[in-house]
Amino acid sequence: MDTLSALVNLLLDDDKKAFRLFLQKRNKRDDVRNIILFDLINTDDINGLDKLYKKAKNRDSYHALRKRLQDNLLLFLSQKIFERNSSQSAEVMRLIVVSRYLLENNLDKTAFKSLAKAEQLAVKLEEYNLLNDVLLLKIQYAHSAAAENLELLTARLVTNQQHMQRETKLNLAYAFLRQELRDVNLNGKVVNLTTLMMTTIRKYQIAVSDLMTYKSIYQILFIANEYAAIYHDYRFIERYIKRIHHFLKKQTKTNEQQLFYHLYVLYFLANFHFRNKDFAQSDKYIAEMQLCMDGKSVYSVQFYARQQLMSALNLYFTGNDGKAILLLQHMLTGATQKYKQEDVEDLRICLTMFLSLRQDKNCLRQLAMFQHTDQWYEKKMGMLWTIRKNLMEILIHAKFEHLDLAMSRLNSFKRRYSAYLASTHEERVLKFVSFVEKYLIKPDVVFHPAFQQDVHQLLKANQDIFHLCFLSWLIATWKKKSAYQIVMEHLAVH
């Protein structure tokens, strides 16, 4: 999807009507075609777009029209977002702008009242950059009769700049760790997370006490969660989880900015407990997420898909597979207009897995909806996600006896990912692929005791819940049961 189409898709129906009016007001000539182009893109009318400028020599005019429409759309969106943004951070920015205008027009007393309110809000929200702007503006007009004591202002500015420096260090450390994880995920770089984090903390001279804020906890959990997902082992981050539990218990209230990170922390904690098969504890964090989102539409839209995905996973692996499937089907109805592309892809791959484990042929229909290239998925969703998606596709085709297609997909998989898996020491995945290949070449191999023993040994070596799902597909072939039954039997024993 091109940028202009993606921008148009961000608009709700009311926004589209308002944007047409916006264009009408800005158009100074009757022959301007920007509204026509907008309507064609909105309705996905490819034939209409071809007819808009028929001759090749007019292609430059067409691209110029697209550029002007995109510029107008960005201007419209910026105005709309500012109008709708009722957040306290936006209120601080408004107060700064108004105060500066008042000071420039010699209304100092009113201006300093506005700045006092802006400073109070910025402190509450821990918005150090905005607070810096407030304090600098106060200092700039310290000569005014309505101004505060300059020494007190200077002391507050110095303290605030220390906070800004601390936050800068944390952001630099987080950016560095994200860069390292990108190399792990895309280039097969091997790292030890604990060593990497300790080295990074020393490199940027970060105090341990600085790590106990909602934002820094979110950043730590994001890195730890990604690392654990890559290596299929969530146990090693348990010590981080214990510290975070202790931190959350001490918190009473959260402001708007903290709530954003708080929701992410709750999501990561729910996922951590789910991956360790502690479904009851995971559900508690899912319920807490819902409480935090209630009545806060901005966060509901942003986190709802993830929260519902976690809820569906817990339902499915506690025997409520029917409810889990219905929940995901409901979420995917019109989802492309509601949620981020990454969230939609996560919902769909989860639904496909749910259906395929139950041997439901509707999984083939869901599988057909993954229409992007592997390169696109690797960039957008990550290498691990794309590998799982490809393995699932191979198994689904094998399960429904599309053996030639499954073998073709398997050969493509080996060509693309074998080197990456070998470089990241993912022998378990390579071993699993070899089992699948043996099955595709000679299906009766699954009844050989040696083959069954090898599969069970691989399962014993890694107890990750998604690892269990993949191996259950193979175990189901000789036990003559659905893979979902195998998964549930294993969870009941363990």
C-alpha positions, 0 to 999 in steps of 0.5 A: 500500500502506498503512503497516500492510500495508507493516509486515507485509510487512517480517516474515519467516515466523518473525517473523510467528509470533513476532509472533502469540505477542507479541500473545497474551502482551499480550492481556488479554481473549479478545475482542481482534481484533488477531490476526484483523486481523493474519492478514487483512492477512497473507493479503491477505483483503479480504473478511475485512477487510470482514466484521471490522466490518460496520456503518458505526458500527463503522468508528471501532472498526476504525481504533482496532484498526488503530492499536493493531495498528500500535503493537504491530507497531512495538514488536515490530520495535524489540525484534527489531531491537535483539536482532538488531543485533550491530553494533559501533555497537549494542555501544557503545550497550549499553555506555553504557546498562550503564555508566550503570546501574552508575555509578548503583549505585556500581559505578564500577570496573566501569562505567569498564572498560565505558566504556573499551571503549565509547570504544575502539569509538566511536573505531574506528568514527568514531561521534563522537556516541556518543563524545561520550556516552561522554566526557560520562558519564566527565566527569559521574563525574570525581569518582569514584576510578576516573575518569580525569584530568579535563584529559585527558578535557576535551582528548579531548572538545574534539577530538571536538566538532571532529570532530562540527562537521566532520561536521555541516558535511558533512551540511548541505552534503550535505542542501543539494546533495540539495535542489538536485538535487531541484529539478533532477529535479522542477522543471527547475532548471538548475545547474552542478554544479561551480559548485554544489559549490564554492559549497556548500563555501565556504558551509559552510566545508569543508576539502578534506581533510575530503572524503577520507573514505568517507562524504564520498566517497559523498556526493560520488559520489551527487550527481555520479552523479545530476547526470550521469544527469540530463544524460546525461554522465558524463565531467565527473566524471572528475576526481573519480573519479581522486581517489577511485581514489587514495584507495582505493589508500591504504586497507588496512582498513575498519571496519563503518561505513566498509564501508557507504559503501565498498560505495556508492562501489564501486557508483557507480564500477561505474556510472560505468565502465559508463556510459562503456562501460568494462565491464571496469573496471566488472566489477572494481568489481562483483567487489570489491563481492561480496568486501566483501559475502561473509559480511556478511548485512546488507550482502548484503541491502542491496546485492545487488540493485544489484550484480546489476543492474550485473552484468546490465547489463555482461553484456548489453552485452558480448554475453551477453544470454541470461545477463543476462536469466536473471539478472534473471528469477531476481532478480525471483522473489519479489523484492518480499519481499526487496528495496526497492521501488526496487530491484525497479522498477530490475530490472524496467525493465532486464529490460523493456528487455533483452527489448524490444531483442531483440524478445521479446514477453515485454517486454509482460508485464513492461510490464504489471507497472508498475501505479503512476501516473506521479506515484508513479514521479516521486516514488519513482523520479525524473523521469528514470526515469519519462520513460525508462519512458514512452518505452520503453512507447511504443516497445514498443507501436510495435514490436509494431504497437499504433500507436493505443495508442502514439500515445495514450501519446505524446500523454499523454507530451507533455502531461505532460513537454514543458514540463519537458523544455523547461525543462531544455534537453532538446532531444535528448529532445524531438527524439527524441519528434518522430522517434517521432511522425513514425514513428507517423503515417507508418511509411514515413518511416524509409526517407527518407534525411533522416530517417535522417541526423537520427537518426544526427546525434542519436546522434552528439551524445550517446554515452550507452549508454541514449541509444543504446538508444532511438535503436537502436529507430528505426534497427532499423526501417529496417535490419530488424534487432533494436535489440539488434543495432544496439546491439552493432554500434555498441559494436563500432565505438566 
